[in-house]
Amino acid sequence: MESEEGRASGGVRCLGELGGTGFSLWVLSELVQVSHNKRYYERTLPHWQPQGRDLFLTWRLSGSLPTKTMAALRASETKELGKRFREFDMELDGANCGPLWLKEPRVASIVVAGIKAVAEKRLCRTHAWVVMPNHVHLLIEPRAPMAAITKAIKGPTARQANLLLGRTGKYFWQDESFDHWIRDEGEFEKVKKYIGRNPVMAGLASEESEWAWSSAFAG
């Protein structure tokens, strides 16, 4: 039987749904070490993940975007990677269909605890994170292979959340994740701000500090 987190625990899987040659960072793959300072992912497209560089991660709930919506996103004529990701994220923020299990405070708290746990275990350093109703954003400094970090968060949170929701054995997380390595300090600050502002942009809070399931929460 496949795991509840949607096969994510078996290795790092990058979000390849949107396709297109401009999306060389959106790949499905297994982790292989190719040098002392870089990790390489490959299945249909190459993907580099330099050691010692911060990563922007996003994953969503299983079934949170319907096939029709994904087809429209694939057909988008937008070429620039960041803008295409924003189109994808706006669809998630709209939460017009699909499950919103993370809107349940007890479920969101499980995911928050999972994020904090990987930092406490020193698998990564967390710079910023937010749990939205149907997806999660993180900005981290990996200190372990991404496969280990993904498994440590997605696996336990999927099992605990499904148990709480009475849906044990079913998919919880979509089986792919988006990851993007941060190029410089300017991009770091931009991504960090984007994560903190996501609940505000989605109309869920008036201030970053008001959203309880975020590293920006002031409570």
C-alpha positions in Angstrom: 0.0 0.0 0.0 1.3 3.5 -0.9 1.9 5.9 2.0 -0.7 8.4 3.0 1.5 11.4 2.2 1.3 10.4 -1.5 4.5 8.5 -2.1 6.5 11.6 -0.9 8.4 9.7 1.7 10.2 7.6 -0.9 12.2 10.5 -2.3 12.1 14.1 -3.2 9.5 14.8 -5.9 9.3 18.2 -7.5 6.2 19.7 -9.0 6.3 18.7 -12.7 2.6 19.3 -13.3 2.9 22.6 -15.1 5.4 21.3 -17.7 7.2 23.4 -20.3 10.9 23.9 -21.0 10.8 27.0 -18.8 10.1 24.8 -15.8 13.5 23.1 -15.5 13.1 23.3 -11.8 9.9 21.4 -11.7 11.0 17.8 -11.9 10.0 14.3 -10.7 13.1 12.4 -9.5 15.1 10.4 -7.1 18.0 12.0 -5.2 21.5 11.2 -6.4 24.8 12.7 -5.3 26.9 13.9 -8.2 29.6 16.1 -6.5 30.7 17.2 -3.1 28.8 20.5 -3.3 25.7 19.8 -5.4 22.8 17.4 -5.6 21.1 16.5 -8.8 17.6 15.3 -9.6 16.5 13.9 -12.9 13.7 12.1 -14.5 12.5 14.2 -17.4 14.4 17.4 -16.7 17.6 18.2 -14.8 17.4 19.9 -11.4 20.3 21.2 -9.4 20.2 21.7 -5.6 23.5 23.2 -4.4 24.6 22.3 -0.9 24.6 25.1 1.5 21.9 27.1 -0.3 18.5 28.0 1.1 15.4 26.4 -0.5 11.9 27.7 -1.1 9.5 24.7 -0.8 5.8 24.4 -1.5 3.5 21.4 -1.3 -0.3 21.1 -1.4 -3.1 18.8 -0.3 -4.1 15.9 -2.5 -6.8 16.9 -4.9 -6.5 20.6 -4.1 -6.4 21.5 -7.8 -8.7 19.8 -10.3 -7.5 18.4 -13.6 -9.2 21.2 -15.6 -7.4 23.9 -13.6 -4.0 22.1 -14.0 -4.6 21.8 -17.7 -5.2 25.6 -17.9 -2.0 26.3 -15.9 0.0 24.0 -18.2 -1.4 25.9 -21.2 -0.4 29.3 -19.8 1.7 31.4 -22.1 3.6 33.0 -19.2 7.2 32.1 -19.6 8.9 33.5 -16.5 9.2 30.9 -13.8 8.3 33.1 -10.9 5.2 34.4 -12.6 4.0 30.9 -13.5 4.5 29.8 -9.9 2.4 32.8 -8.8 -0.4 31.8 -11.2 -0.3 28.3 -9.6 -0.2 29.7 -6.0 -3.1 32.1 -6.7 -5.2 29.2 -7.7 -4.4 27.6 -4.4 -5.0 30.8 -2.5 -8.5 31.1 -4.1 -9.4 27.7 -2.5 -12.3 27.4 -5.0 -12.4 23.6 -4.9 -10.8 20.6 -3.3 -10.0 19.9 0.4 -9.2 22.6 2.9 -8.2 20.3 5.7 -5.4 22.7 6.9 -8.1 25.2 7.6 -9.0 23.0 10.6 -6.9 24.5 13.5 -6.1 21.0 14.9 -4.8 19.8 11.5 -2.9 23.0 10.9 -1.3 22.6 14.4 -0.1 19.1 13.4 1.7 20.5 10.4 3.2 23.4 12.4 4.5 20.8 14.9 6.0 18.8 12.0 7.8 21.8 10.7 9.2 22.7 14.1 10.2 19.1 14.7 12.6 18.9 11.7 14.3 22.1 12.9 14.6 20.7 16.4 16.1 17.5 14.9 18.5 19.7 13.0 17.5 18.3 9.7 17.2 22.0 8.5 17.1 25.5 9.7 13.7 27.2 9.1 13.8 30.8 8.0 10.1 31.2 7.3 7.0 29.1 6.9 3.2 29.3 6.6 0.4 26.8 6.7 -2.4 27.8 4.4 -5.8 26.1 4.1 -4.6 23.8 1.3 -0.9 24.2 1.0 2.4 25.0 2.8 5.3 27.3 2.1 8.7 27.0 3.7 12.1 28.7 3.4 14.8 26.5 4.8 18.5 25.8 4.9 18.7 22.0 4.5 21.2 20.2 6.7 20.1 16.8 5.5 19.0 15.3 2.1 15.7 16.7 1.0 14.3 13.2 0.9 14.8 12.9 4.7 13.3 16.4 5.3 10.3 15.7 3.2 9.7 12.3 4.7 10.1 13.7 8.2 7.4 16.3 7.7 5.0 14.8 5.2 4.9 11.2 6.6 4.0 11.9 10.3 1.7 14.8 9.5 -0.3 12.8 6.9 -0.8 9.9 9.3 -1.8 12.2 12.3 -4.1 14.4 10.2 -5.8 11.5 8.5 -6.4 9.9 11.9 -7.9 13.1 13.2 -10.1 13.4 10.1 -11.2 9.8 10.2 -9.7 9.0 6.8 -6.8 6.7 7.6 -5.1 5.1 4.7 -6.1 7.8 2.2 -3.9 10.3 0.4 -3.3 13.5 2.4 -0.5 15.4 0.5 -0.2 15.6 -3.2 2.7 13.4 -4.3 4.9 16.2 -5.6 6.6 19.3 -4.2 7.9 22.5 -5.7 11.4 23.5 -4.7 13.6 26.4 -5.8 17.1 27.2 -4.5 17.7 30.8 -3.5 20.2 32.6 -5.7 21.1 35.7 -3.6 20.2 37.8 -0.6 17.7 39.8 -2.6 15.8 36.7 -3.6 15.9 35.4 0.0 14.2 38.5 1.3 11.6 38.5 -1.5 10.7 34.9 -0.8 10.6 35.4 2.9 8.3 38.4 2.6 6.1 36.4 0.1 5.7 33.6 2.6 4.8 36.0 5.5 2.4 37.9 3.3 0.6 34.9 1.8 -2.3 34.9 4.3 -2.8 38.6 3.8 -2.8 38.3 0.0 -5.3 35.4 0.2 -7.6 37.6 2.4 -7.2 35.4 5.4 -5.6 38.0 7.7 -5.2 41.8 7.6 -1.6 41.6 9.0 1.1 39.0 8.8 1.3 38.7 12.6 -2.4 37.7 12.9 -2.1 34.4 11.1 -1.5 31.8 13.8 0.0 29.1 11.5 3.0 31.1 10.4 6.5 31.9 11.5 5.4 35.6 11.4 2.7 35.1 14.0 3.1 37.5 17.0 1.0 35.5 19.4 
